[in-house]
């Protein structure tokens, strides 16, 4: 099991990233791999907050033979989550550099009870690994879809419990294409990994729940989310934790306010929490460290979701 670990300064969350929408596309394309090319670690720019401090350097690309939890694997899935905010051409190029020869882009429009127009995700695949990453959303939209107490519940996957209506609709609009893509691309018993940041984390978690409870042959080998809000009730979270025990990890960075919403007890979190404290140490569980945040989440005002606020600064993947 992982003990307390320290995230180097260059891999820490840093304030100031403004999330920009990427151009819309729904195309699918096969890419020509570039053998031997790897992606160097950067010391500037957008670096996800996951990296192990050890004498061994973080691999320069995905370990496509990975099957178990590691901070190095979490680091690369965080980068895949961050990549979901980019335009299609950038995603295609980066996927090729990471050793994936096929990329598909997913986008659909729907009408939720709050200002969010579409769901965007991408899937990159090789003959050993499939990674599906969901895009998050902007701070002002976070406030709307997490703070609306009138949002109705929606039946959960497999008829188990219920989920946040907005999250359910966002996933429902794209899920048929997701399932079709996984069915087509998983032709060599590849491992399947789901990831996402913010709203994207909620959608990754719900996708994992639907797959394992409704179509187990497509069940994910791993689910890594970053800054994920609460998504479902306790009944579904219990079923999810049982079905995906040891395969699902939820990273929370320091004072990130988004994971404290929507409020308990109506909504619950899934396992397994990995908390990054202000010193960059990664803790297993560490529920006591986030207890104060739960109290802060009560009675939030719009100011709490300003990009310059502490709770939102720690939410951004930079």
N, C-alpha and C positions, 0 to 999 in steps of 0.2 A: 504493500500500500504506500501511497505517496505521503511523505511528511511535509512539513513546512518548507517551501522553497522560495527563492528570491528571484524576481523578474528583473533583469538588468535594465538600467535606465533607458536604453534605446528601444526597449520593447514595452515600456510602460505606456498606459493610456496617457495621451496628452491633450489638453484643451484646444478648442479652436476650429475643429473640422466642421465645415458646413456641408451637410449632405446635399448633393445635387442630383436631380433626376437624370437618368440616362436615356438616350434616345430609345424609342420603342421599336421592338422588332419581334417577330414570331417565327423567324426562320430557323432552319436546321442545317448544319453544315459539317462535313467531315474535313478534318485538317490533316495535313502532312506533318508527321512528327519530325522533330529535329534531334536526332540521336546525339546524346552526349552533352547537350546544352543544359546548363543549370541556371538557377536564379540566385545571385549573390544576396546576402543579407544587406539591408540598407541601414544607414545610421541616421538618415533624415527621411521625412515624408511619413506616409501612413504605415505604421508598424503595429500589428495587433499585439495586445498585451500579454502574450503567452510565449515564454521562452525559458528554458531551464538554465540555471546558473550551474555549470559544471565544467570540468576540464575538457569534456567532449563537446565539440561545436554542434550546433543544431544542423541537421542535414540541410543541404542546399536546395532540396526539393522534396516532394512527397515521398514517403516510404510506401510504395504501392503494395508491399507485402505485409503491412501492418494489420494486426488483428486485435490487439489489446490497447488499453488506455496508456497514454504517455503524454507528457507536456509537449514533447516535440511534435507529436501528431496533432495535439490541440492547437499548437502554434500555426501549423499549415492549414488547418481547417478555419482558424480565425482569419487567415489571409484570404481563403476562398470566400468567406463571408463578406469581407471588405471588398473583394473584387466584384461582388454582385451590384455594387453601386456604380460601376463603370459602364461605359458604352460597350456595345456588342463586339466591335472590332478589338478593343482592348482585352476583353474577356477571351476572345478566340486566340489572340496572340499569347496571352499569359498561359492559357491552358496548354498550348503547344509547348511552351518553354518548360512547363511542369511535367511533360511526358504523356499528355492525354491526346489521343488522335481524333476524337469525336466530341463536338460540342452541340448542344441543342439549347435554344432559348425559349422560355415559356413566358407568355404574357396574355392576360385576359382582363376584360373590363367587367365591372359589376357595380351595383348600386347599394352601398352600405348605409347605415343610419348616421354616418359621420363622413367628413370630407376626405375620402380616399377613393381614388378612381380605378386602380388596377392592381393586379398581383404580378410581380416579376420574379423570375428565378432562372437559373441555368443549370444544365447538367453537363459534366465533362466525364468522358469514359475512356478507359484503355482496356486491354485484355485481362487486367488484374484488378482494377479498382474503378468504381463509379462514385462520383461526388456530386451531390445536388445541393446548391446553395440558394437561399431565398433572400431577396432584397428587403431591407427595412424601410423606414419612412422618415419624414421630417419632424422636428420637435413640435411644431404647432399642431400637426396631425396626431402625434403621440398624445398630447393633452386631450384632444377631442375624443379619441377612441378609447382612452383609458379612464377618463373622468366622467363619462356619461353613465350615471347610475340607472337610467331608464332602459338601457340596452337589454333586450330580452335574452334569456338563455336559449340554447339550441341543443338538440339531442346529440350526445357524444358518439364517437365511433363504435360500431357494433352494438348500438343501443345502450352503451354504458355511460351513465352519468350525463352531464351536459357541459357545453363549452360556451365561451363568449360568442355571441351572435356574429359580431363583426369579423372575428377570426375565422369562424366557421364559413361565412360567406366568402371571405377572401380566398380560403383554400378550396372551397367547393368549385369556384370558378375555373380553377386550373388543375384540379386533381385528376380528371380523366386523362389529360395530356401527360401528367406526371406518371400515372400508372402505365399508360401505353408506352412511354419512353423507357421506363425501367424494364418492362416486359421485353421490349425489342432489343435493348442494349445489353441486358444481362444474359449473354449467350455463352459465357465461359466460366460460370459460377464465380463471377467477380464479387468482391466485397462491396457493400453499399454503405455510403456515409452521407448523413444529412446534417446540414449546418445552416446557421443564419444569425443575424444580429438584430436586436430589437424586435419589431414585428416579424422580421424574417426568422428569428428564433422561435417565436410562437408558431409560425407556419411549419417550420422544420419539425417541431415537437408533435404537432397535430398530424402531420404527414406520417411520422413514425408510428403514432397511435393507430391511425387508420390502416396502415399496412400490416402491422402485427396483429391487430384485432379482427381485420376483415379479409386479409389476403396474406397469411403467414409466409407463403413461399417467397414473397418479396420483402420480408421483414429486414429492416436495416441492421447492419453489423455495428453501427455506432451513430450516436446523435450528440453533437456538440453545439451548444447554443451560447450566445454572448449577449448579456443585457436583456434577457427574455422577460417579458411581463408574465404575470399569472394568466393562465389560459383556460383552465377547466375547474370543475368541482373536485371535492375530495374523493368521490367514488371513482371517477376516471383516473385521477392521479395515482390512486392505489393500484388500480388494474394496470396502468402504464408501468409503474415502478416494478411490479411483479413480472410483467412480460419482458421488460427491457433491463432487468437488473444487471449491472455491470457493463451496460452498453450506452448509457445516457448520462451526459455531464453538462451541467448548467453553470457557466462562469458569470460571476458578478464582480464588478470592479468598484471597490471602495464605497463611495457615497452615491453611486448610481441610483437614482430614484425610480426609474422605470420598473425594475423587478419588484418593487413594492406595490405595484398596481396591476390590475384592479384590486380593490381592497379585500382582505379576509373578512369574515370566514366564507363568504360566498364563493370566492375563487381560491384555489390552492396551487402550490408549486409542485413540480415533479422533482425526483432525484436526478443526479446526485450533485449537490452544491459544491462548487469550488470558488472560494472567496479570495479575491486579491486585495490585500490591505494597502494602506497608504504607503507602506515601505516596499511594496511590491512582492510581499510574501504570499504564496498561494496556500490556502488552508483547506483541508477537507472538512466539509460541514460548516463549522464556525458560525452556527446560528446565533450565538450570543453577540457576535461582532456586528450583526445586522439588525439586532433588536431595536436599536435607536432609530434606524431608518424607518421601521414599520410605524413608529409613533409619528415621525416627521411626515409620513405619507398621508396622515389624516388631515383633512381640511386644507388640502393643497390649493393654492391660488395659481392663476396663470403665470405669475412671476416665477414660480418654481420651475417652469419649463422654458425659461429664457436660455438661449445658448450659453450665456455668460454665467449662469447659475451653477453652483457646485454640483447639484444633482444631475444636471445635464452635461456638464463638462466631463464627468466621469462616465457618462453613457456613451459618448462618441468613441469610435474605434481609432483613436489617434493619440 
